[in-house]
C-alpha cells in the first residue's frame, strides 16, 4: 500500500509539472519554437563574461594576528555559461522523464508534444577566451584594497605565486574553472599594520592589449574579502595558539616545506590534543611524505574526535572515511609487494 501511495504521489507531481510547463508554453505560443529562451522572451542575449572570486584562508571574512601567513586563492569561472549548461541538462532530464511518462501511458502524447518542443530549446553556452602565447591570462590578475571612501588602491603586499598557471590561454565554458594560489609569508605578515582591510581580486584586460581579436577584454572584480589584522598579543590563548600554529602548518605545506608543516601541525596538536583540523593536517602531510602508517593514525584520530565531539551529527565525516579507506588500501598494496 505504501509503495502504491508513493507511485500516486509521483504521478500527481509529474502531472502538475507538465501542467505548469504547458501553461508556460501556452503563454508564449507566438514565440519562435526554435529560439533560445532569452530570444523567446524578447530579452537581449548577454555576452560571455568571466567571473572572479577570492578567498583568504578559504574564507570571505577572517580575523588574524600580525605574523599569521595568508593563503590567497583566486578562482575564475564563466557563470553565465555554467547556468546555461545546467539549464540545458535540466531540460534534457525533464524531457526524458516526460517521454518515459508518455511511454507508460501516464500522460497523453498530444499533451506532451508542446512541452517537449519547449524542452528541446537550448540556451547557448558561450565560452570566454583569455590570454594567448604572448600574454598569459594570469598576468591580467591583480589585487586591490578598498579605501574607506570606496575607491581602490593597489595592494602593496608582496604575494608569492604558488606555481604558474597551467597554460597561458584559458577557455572558460560551462564546465571549466581555473584557480591561482598565492601566499603571504609570516615575515611580511608581521609588518602589516593592524586594522580592517577589504581586499578584492581584479581581472582586467585593457582594450589595447595585444591579443587575438576573439580574446576577452574588459574588467571584472571579486566581492571583497574582509580581513581583520590584530596586534599579536604577548601571550596567546590556547585556542589562538592552536590556530596560529595551524596557519603556519598550512603555509609551509602550501609552499612545499613538508617538515615545517608537520612540525607546526604537531605543535597545534600538542596545544589541543582534540584538534580535528590538526589531526587531519598531520594525516595529509604524512601521506604526502609517504608515511602511510602515520597518515592513517592522523585520519583515525580525527575521525574518532569527530564522533566524540559531534555524537548527534546527521552528517558523516565523509572526507575522513574516504581517506582512511584509501590509505588502508595503499598500505595493503604496499605490504603485499
C-alpha positions in Angstrom: 0.0 0.0 0.0 2.8 2.4 0.9 4.6 1.8 -2.5 1.3 2.4 -4.3 0.8 5.7 -2.4 4.3 6.8 -3.5 3.6 6.0 -7.1 0.3 8.0 -7.0 2.2 11.0 -5.4 4.9 10.8 -8.1 2.2 10.8 -10.9 0.5 13.8 -9.3 3.7 15.7 -9.1 4.6 14.8 -12.7 1.2 15.9 -13.8 1.5 19.2 -12.0 4.9 19.8 -13.5 3.6 19.1 -17.0 0.6 21.4 -16.4 2.9 24.2 -15.4 5.1 23.7 -18.4 2.0 23.6 -20.6 0.8 26.9 -19.1 4.2 28.4 -19.7 4.4 27.2 -23.3 0.8 28.2 -24.0 1.5 31.8 -22.8 4.3 32.0 -25.4 2.6 30.5 -28.4 3.7 33.4 -30.6 7.3 32.9 -29.8 9.6 31.0 -32.2 9.9 27.5 -31.0 13.5 27.1 -32.2 14.8 30.2 -30.4 16.5 30.4 -27.1 14.5 31.4 -24.0 16.1 34.8 -23.9 15.2 35.4 -27.5 11.7 33.9 -26.9 11.1 36.4 -24.1 12.4 39.3 -26.2 15.4 39.8 -23.8 18.9 40.7 -25.1 21.3 37.9 -25.1 24.1 38.6 -22.6 27.7 38.4 -23.8 30.0 35.8 -22.3 31.7 37.1 -19.2 34.3 35.8 -16.7 33.6 35.7 -13.0 36.4 36.1 -10.4 36.2 35.1 -6.8 38.6 35.5 -3.9 39.2 33.7 -0.6 41.8 34.2 2.1 42.5 31.0 4.1 39.3 29.5 2.5 37.1 32.3 3.9 35.4 35.5 2.8 35.8 37.1 6.2 38.7 36.4 8.5 40.5 37.7 11.6 44.2 37.1 12.2 47.1 38.3 14.3 50.1 40.0 12.9 52.6 37.4 11.6 49.9 35.0 10.5 50.8 33.8 7.0 47.9 34.1 4.5 46.9 31.7 1.7 45.0 33.6 -1.0 43.1 31.8 -3.7 41.6 33.3 -6.9 39.1 31.3 -8.9 37.8 32.1 -12.4 34.7 30.7 -13.9 32.1 31.6 -16.5 28.9 31.6 -14.5 26.6 32.5 -17.5 27.9 29.5 -19.4 27.5 27.3 -16.4 24.0 28.4 -15.8 23.1 27.8 -19.5 24.7 24.3 -19.4 22.9 23.5 -16.2 19.6 24.7 -17.6 20.1 22.6 -20.8 20.9 19.5 -18.7 17.8 20.1 -16.6 15.6 20.4 -19.7 17.0 17.2 -21.1 16.3 15.3 -17.9 12.8 16.7 -17.8 12.2 15.7 -21.4 13.5 12.2 -20.8 11.2 11.9 -17.8 8.2 13.2 -19.8 8.9 10.7 -22.6 9.0 7.9 -20.1 5.7 9.0 -18.7 4.2 9.1 -22.2 5.6 5.6 -22.8 3.9 4.4 -19.6 0.6 5.9 -20.7 0.6 8.3 -17.7 0.4 11.4 -19.9 -1.3 11.7 -23.3 1.1 12.1 -26.1 -0.7 15.0 -27.7 -0.4 17.0 -24.4 3.3 16.2 -24.1 4.3 17.4 -27.6 4.1 21.1 -26.8 6.1 20.6 -23.6 8.7 18.5 -25.4 9.1 21.2 -28.0 9.6 23.7 -25.2 12.2 21.5 -23.5 14.0 20.9 -26.8 15.2 24.6 -26.8 18.7 25.1 -25.7 20.4 28.1 -24.1 23.7 29.0 -25.9 26.8 28.1 -23.9 29.2 30.8 -24.8 32.8 30.4 -23.8 35.3 33.1 -22.7 38.7 33.0 -24.2 41.5 34.6 -22.0 45.2 35.2 -22.8 47.4 33.9 -25.5 51.0 32.8 -26.0 52.4 36.3 -25.8 50.4 37.4 -22.7 49.3 34.7 -20.4 45.8 35.2 -18.8 47.3 35.2 -15.3 49.3 38.4 -16.0 46.0 40.3 -16.0 45.1 39.3 -12.4 45.9 41.7 -9.7 44.8 42.6 -6.2 43.5 45.8 -4.8 42.4 47.3 -1.4 39.2 49.2 -0.9 39.7 52.5 0.8 37.2 54.0 3.3 35.9 56.3 0.6 35.0 53.4 -1.6 38.0 53.8 -4.0 40.6 51.2 -4.8 44.3 51.3 -4.4 46.9 48.6 -5.4 47.6 46.1 -2.7 51.3 46.6 -1.9 51.9 43.2 -0.3 54.5 41.0 -2.0 52.4 37.9 -2.6 54.2 34.7 -3.7 52.6 32.8 -6.5 52.3 29.1 -5.6 53.0 27.7 -9.0 52.4 29.1 -12.5 49.1 28.8 -14.4 48.6 25.5 -16.2 48.8 27.3 -19.6 48.9 30.9 -20.9 45.5 30.5 -22.5 42.3 29.8 -20.7 38.9 28.8 -22.1 36.1 29.2 -19.6 32.9 27.3 -20.7 30.1 25.6 -18.9 32.4 23.2 -17.1 35.9 24.7 -16.9 37.3 26.7 -14.0 40.8 27.9 -13.1 42.5 28.8 -9.8 45.6 30.7 -8.9 47.1 30.4 -5.4 49.3 33.0 -3.6 50.9 33.2 -0.2 51.9 36.0 2.1 54.9 34.9 4.2 55.0 35.3 8.0 57.7 38.0 8.0 55.7 40.2 5.6 52.5 39.5 7.5 54.2 40.6 10.8 54.7 44.1 9.3 51.1 44.6 8.3 49.6 47.5 10.3 46.7 46.3 12.5 43.3 47.3 11.2 40.4 46.4 8.9 41.1 45.6 5.2 38.8 44.9 2.3 40.7 43.0 -0.4 39.5 42.3 -4.0 40.9 40.4 -6.9 40.7 42.1 -10.3 40.8 40.6 -13.8 41.5 43.5 -16.2 42.4 43.1 -19.8 42.7 46.6 -21.4 41.1 47.2 -24.8 44.5 47.9 -26.3 46.0 44.6 -25.1 47.9 42.9 -28.0 45.8 39.8 -28.1 43.9 38.0 -30.8 40.6 39.6 -31.7 38.4 36.9 -30.1 40.1 37.1 -26.8 38.1 38.7 -24.0 38.8 42.3 -22.9 37.2 44.1 -20.0 37.3 44.3 -16.3 35.7 42.2 -13.6 36.4 42.0 -9.9 35.5 39.8 -6.9 33.4 40.5 -3.9 35.7 41.9 -1.2 37.2 39.7 1.5 37.1 41.3 4.9 40.4 40.9 6.6 40.9 42.0 10.2 44.5 42.1 11.4 45.0 42.4 15.2 48.2 43.2 17.1 49.9 40.0 18.2 49.5 39.6 22.0 52.3 38.9 24.3 50.6 35.7 25.3 48.2 33.6 23.1 45.2 31.9 24.5 45.3 28.1 23.8 42.8 28.5 21.0 44.7 31.3 19.4 48.0 29.4 19.7 46.4 26.3 18.1 45.1 28.4 15.2 48.4 30.3 14.8 50.3 27.0 14.5 47.7 25.6 12.1 48.2 28.7 9.9 51.9 28.2 9.9 51.5 24.5 9.1 49.2 25.2 6.1 51.5 27.9 4.8 54.5 25.5 5.0 52.5 22.7 3.4 51.4 25.0 0.5 54.9 26.3 -0.1 56.4 22.8 -0.2 58.0 22.6 3.2 56.5 19.3 4.5 58.8 19.0 7.5 57.9 22.5 8.6 54.2 21.8 8.0 54.4 18.6 10.1 56.2 20.4 12.9 53.6 23.1 13.3 50.7 20.7 12.9 52.1 18.6 15.7 52.6 21.8 17.8 48.9 22.6 17.3 48.0 19.1 18.3 50.2 19.4 21.4 48.3 22.6 22.4 45.0 20.8 21.8 45.1 17.0 21.5 41.4 17.0 20.5 42.0 19.3 17.5 40.3 17.8 14.5 42.0 20.2 11.9 45.4 19.4 13.4 44.9 15.7 13.2 43.7 16.0 9.6 46.7 18.1 8.7 49.1 15.6 10.3 47.5 12.9 8.2 47.6 14.9 5.0 51.3 15.9 5.4 52.4 12.4 6.4 50.6 11.0 3.5 52.3 13.4 1.2 55.6 12.4 2.7 54.9 8.7 2.0 54.4 7.9 5.7 51.1 5.9 5.3 51.0 4.5 8.8 51.4 7.9 10.3 48.8 9.3 7.9 46.3 6.6 8.8 46.9 7.3 12.5 46.2 11.0 11.9 43.0 10.4 10.0 41.7 7.9 12.5 42.4 10.3 15.4 40.5 13.0 13.5 37.6 10.6 12.8 37.5 9.5 16.5 37.4 13.0 17.7 34.6 13.9 15.3 32.3 11.3 16.7 33.3 12.2 20.2 32.6 15.9 19.7 29.6 15.6 17.4 27.8 12.4 18.5 24.4 13.7 17.2 25.7 14.9 13.8 23.5 13.7 10.9 26.4 14.1 8.5 29.2 11.5 8.5 32.8 12.8 8.1 33.0 11.5 4.5 36.4 13.0 3.8 37.9 11.2 6.7 36.2 8.0 5.9 37.4 8.1 2.3 40.9 9.0 3.4 41.0 6.1 5.9 39.8 3.6 3.3 42.2 4.9 0.6 45.3 4.9 2.9 44.4 1.4 4.3 44.2 0.1 0.7 47.6 1.7 -0.1 49.1 0.1 2.9 47.7 -3.3 1.9 49.1 -2.9 -1.6 52.5 -1.9 -0.2 52.7 -4.8 2.2 51.6 -7.3 -0.4 54.5 -6.5 -2.7 
